[in-house]
Amino acid sequence: MASANTTEIFNCTPEEFFKIVADYEKYSEFLPEVKSVKVFNVTPTFKEMEYQVSLIKTFKYKLKVTEVVPSKVEFIFTGGDVFKTMKGTWQIFPEGSDKTKVIYNVEATFGLLVPGPMANTLVSVNLPLMMSNFKNRVKKIYGK
C-alpha cells in the first residue's frame, strides 16, 4: 500500500478552509491535474463524486466522502480506473487566531502491476504542489 501525508498551516479559519476543500466541483479551477469533479449523490451523511484526473494518463475514479463541518473530510474509493483501493482524510484544526492546521493523509493500492516504490511516488509526488495550490486558493478567495 502506498501512502502519503503532510501537515500544513493555512492563513484562514477552519471554516474558510473547509469551504474550499469541500467545494469539490471547483477543484479543476486550481488543481491542474483535476480535469473535473462531478458530485452525483448527496445524502445527509455522505456525498459521492467522480473525479477525472490527468497524471501521466487521464483516468476516472469515484469517491464516497463524509464531512464533519468544519473539522474533517474523509474519503474512500468506490470504483474507477487505476486504483484498487484508496482512502484518506483532511483533518482541520484551529491554530491560533485566523490560522488553520491541516493534516492530510492518503493510502492507496493500485489495480495495475505497480511496484511499491513507484506506487509511493505516484501517491506522494504531487502532494507539495497540491498543498501549494490550496494555499494559493486561500489567498485568491480570502486575500490572506
C-alpha positions in Angstrom: 0.0 0.0 0.0 1.3 3.4 -0.9 0.7 6.3 1.5 1.5 10.0 1.9 0.7 12.6 4.5 1.5 16.1 5.3 0.8 18.8 7.8 0.4 22.4 6.6 -0.6 25.8 8.2 -3.1 27.9 6.2 -3.8 31.6 6.7 -7.5 31.3 7.1 -10.0 30.0 9.7 -11.0 26.3 9.8 -14.4 27.2 8.4 -12.9 29.1 5.5 -10.6 26.2 4.7 -13.4 23.7 4.9 -15.4 25.7 2.4 -12.5 25.4 -0.1 -11.8 21.7 0.5 -15.5 20.7 0.3 -16.1 22.7 -2.9 -15.1 19.6 -5.0 -16.6 20.8 -8.3 -14.2 23.8 -8.2 -11.0 21.7 -7.9 -10.4 21.9 -11.6 -10.0 25.7 -11.3 -6.9 25.4 -9.1 -5.6 21.9 -9.2 -4.1 21.4 -12.8 -4.3 17.6 -12.7 -8.0 17.6 -11.9 -10.0 17.9 -15.1 -13.4 17.7 -13.5 -15.3 16.6 -10.4 -19.0 15.7 -10.6 -21.0 15.3 -7.4 -23.7 12.8 -8.3 -25.2 11.7 -5.0 -25.7 13.8 -1.9 -27.3 12.4 1.3 -27.4 13.8 4.8 -24.4 11.6 5.7 -22.2 11.5 2.6 -21.5 12.7 -0.9 -20.5 10.6 -3.9 -18.4 12.0 -6.7 -16.4 11.2 -9.8 -13.0 12.7 -10.5 -11.4 12.9 -13.9 -7.7 13.3 -13.4 -4.7 13.6 -15.7 -1.4 12.3 -14.3 0.8 10.6 -16.9 -2.6 9.5 -18.4 -6.2 10.5 -17.9 -8.3 8.3 -15.7 -11.5 8.4 -13.6 -12.4 7.3 -10.2 -15.3 7.6 -7.7 -15.1 8.6 -4.1 -17.6 8.5 -1.2 -17.0 11.4 1.1 -18.1 12.0 4.6 -17.9 15.5 6.0 -17.7 16.8 9.6 -18.1 20.5 9.3 -15.6 22.3 9.7 -13.1 19.7 11.1 -12.8 16.7 8.8 -13.4 15.3 5.4 -12.9 11.5 4.9 -12.9 9.8 1.5 -12.9 6.3 0.3 -12.6 4.8 -3.2 -15.7 3.2 -4.6 -14.7 2.5 -8.2 -12.8 3.5 -11.3 -9.5 3.2 -13.2 -6.0 2.7 -11.9 -6.7 2.4 -8.1 -7.7 -0.8 -6.4 -8.3 0.9 -3.1 -7.9 4.5 -1.7 -8.8 6.2 1.5 -7.8 9.4 3.2 -8.7 12.3 5.4 -8.4 16.1 5.7 -8.2 17.0 9.4 -8.7 20.6 10.1 -7.8 22.4 13.4 -7.7 26.0 14.6 -4.1 27.2 15.0 -4.0 30.5 16.9 -6.1 33.3 15.5 -7.1 33.2 11.9 -4.8 30.2 11.0 -5.6 26.6 10.4 -3.6 23.5 10.8 -4.4 20.8 8.2 -3.3 17.2 8.3 -3.8 15.4 5.0 -3.3 11.7 4.5 -4.0 9.2 1.8 -3.4 5.5 1.3 -3.9 3.7 -2.0 -3.3 0.4 -3.7 -3.2 0.1 -7.5 -5.1 -2.3 -9.7 -2.2 -2.3 -12.2 1.1 -4.1 -11.6 2.8 -1.1 -10.0 5.9 -1.8 -7.9 5.9 -0.5 -4.3 8.4 2.4 -4.7 6.7 3.6 -7.8 3.3 3.4 -6.1 4.6 5.6 -3.2 5.9 8.1 -5.8 2.6 8.2 -7.6 0.7 8.9 -4.3 3.2 11.4 -2.8 4.9 13.2 -5.7 2.1 15.7 -6.3 1.4 16.4 -2.6 3.6 19.6 -2.2 2.2 21.1 -5.3 -1.4 20.2 -4.3 -0.8 22.0 -0.9 0.7 25.0 -2.6 -2.3 25.2 -4.9 -4.7 25.1 -1.9 -2.6 27.9 -0.2 -2.9 29.9 -3.4 -6.7 29.3 -3.4 -7.0 30.6 0.1 -5.1 33.8 -1.0 -7.4 34.2 -4.0 -10.7 33.6 -2.2 -9.9 35.3 1.2 -7.0 37.6 0.3 -4.8 36.1 3.1 
